[in-house]
Amino acid sequence: MRHLIFLAIMVGIIAGFWKVFTKAGKPGWAAIVPIYNIIVLLEIAGKPLWWIILFFIPIANLVAMILVGIAVAEKFGKTGGFGVGLALLSFIFYPILGFGDAKYQGAPPPPAIQ
């Protein structure tokens, strides 16, 4: 029974990530490729690629997950609290974001040269 519950949670997370990735114009299959899915998530969040290192450092990975979650939420027009939910309760919040009506707003335009 525990295995079925775990499997259901994993399928929900993967489906949610897949939908979020496709909404952001990224390939959905990237959600199932380890490490590459973090790279794509960093791109969606607008964070630099070197942040991937933070995901392999204890404690720093938790902080990075929260900051990336907040950035992803903001890119979809959601609040910072929703972003914390993405980081800490991803099995609930990524499917909500992926299957909900939120639209990816993309990266802000670069500042104008004066």
Buried (B, 14 or more C-beta within 10 A) or exposed (E): EEEEEEEEEEEBBBBBBBBBBBBBEBEBEBBEEEEBBBBBBBBBBBBEEEBBEBBEEEEEEBEBBBBBBBBBBBBBEBEEEBBBBBBEEBBBBBBBBBBBEBEBEEEEEEEEEE
